[in-house]
Amino acid sequence: ASADSDAQAKDVEAVLKQIETPEGKTRRVLEVWNKIDLLDEEAREAVLGQAERLAKEGEAVAVSAWTGEGIEPLRETIARLIDDDPETRMTLAPEQGEALAWLYEH
């Protein structure tokens, strides 16, 4: 909803380049396009369509913090982006409390 959104995006990219990515991980950026409730119907449909296409790749989600529209897809996209490791199940004996504490810590 800002006329300066392109400049702001470039500023964010510049800052992110300064932040080290952990070894073995790739940087993932999810754009959250807020204030869709302020758009007229034509612009809103265009933004929602573009965001829907980009959301499939985990790149952008359109939301309205005011109305709550798009918040659930935002949550789902974030979960999909951060939960890419396979699930691991472990069974610990009661006397392995120290190991359990280590798992929670790491």
MOWONOR-V271925 format. One line per field, one symbol per residue. phi: phi as a letter, one per 40 degrees, with the letter a starting at -180 (. if undefined). psi: psi as a letter, one per 20 degrees, with the letter a starting at -180 (. if undefined). burial: # if it has 16 or more other ideal C-beta (glycine too) atoms within 10 Angstrom, else .. A space follows every 50 residues. Layout:
phi->???
psi->???
burial->???
//
This chain:
phi->.bccccccccccdccccccccddgbbcbbbcbccgcccccdccccccccc cccccccgbaacabcccgcgccccdcccccccbccccbbbbbcdcccccc cccccb
psi->jqijhghgghggggghhipppqpiqqpppopoorkiiiqrgghghggggg hgghhhjkhqpprohgiipigghgggggghhiliqqpppqpqqhjkhhhg hgghh.
burial->.............................#..##.#..#....#..##.. #..##..#.#####.....#...#..#....................... ......
//
